[in-house]
Amino acid sequence: SDTDLLKDDHPYYVSLINMYWNDQTCTYQVSIRLFWDDLENALEERYGEKTYLATEWEVEQANEWIFEYLGEHTRIWTVNEQVSEQASVQANNQPLSWTWIGREDEMDVAWCYLESEPIDDPKAIELDVSIFHELFRTQTNIVYLKLDEEDKNMLFRRGRGRTAVQW
């Protein structure tokens, strides 16, 4: 069964995703905190190779792989209410694209930084954050959204999927 494949070796699985709206650039700027061991496991499962992150043996394409992985598992869609419902669904099936800003290495975590492409309405979005859901049954991704002076918190556990943000 599906759960037989999922290993739960330490007591909790939590990743932290901070999303800040930048009025100047009309983009969401995102910082993601990931535990090294979980990230290495996810990359090894995805690419079939050990990455040796944050060591002198780190593979050359590590950041490229991290960026690709995060892009697949951290997705934002814009929701355009002006368009008819059917057209809107078709127009908004593609998630926004990301730009890789960089990575900072700490003791047991990596901070990864991404920026969305510019969008018109930061409040008309849907999110899906499925980081490490394929690895851990109990993985929780905590998303902190900040837009102007308003804050939102969302939890993404396995099976939640694409979710509209209510501002």
Salt bridges, closest charged atoms under 4 A:
ASP2 OD2 - ARG158 NH2 2.68
ASP8 OD2 - ARG137 NH2 3.14
ASP38 OD1 - HIS10 NE2 3.37
GLU44 OE1 - LYS50 NZ 3.32
GLU58 OE1 - ARG103 NH2 2.64
GLU68 OE2 - ARG46 NH2 3.34
GLU72 OE2 - ARG46 NH2 2.36
ASP105 OD1 - ARG103 NE 2.73
GLU126 OE1 - ARG162 NE 2.49
ASP128 OD2 - ARG75 NH2 3.04
GLU150 OE1 - LYS123 NZ 3.54
ASP151 OD1 - LYS146 NZ 3.31
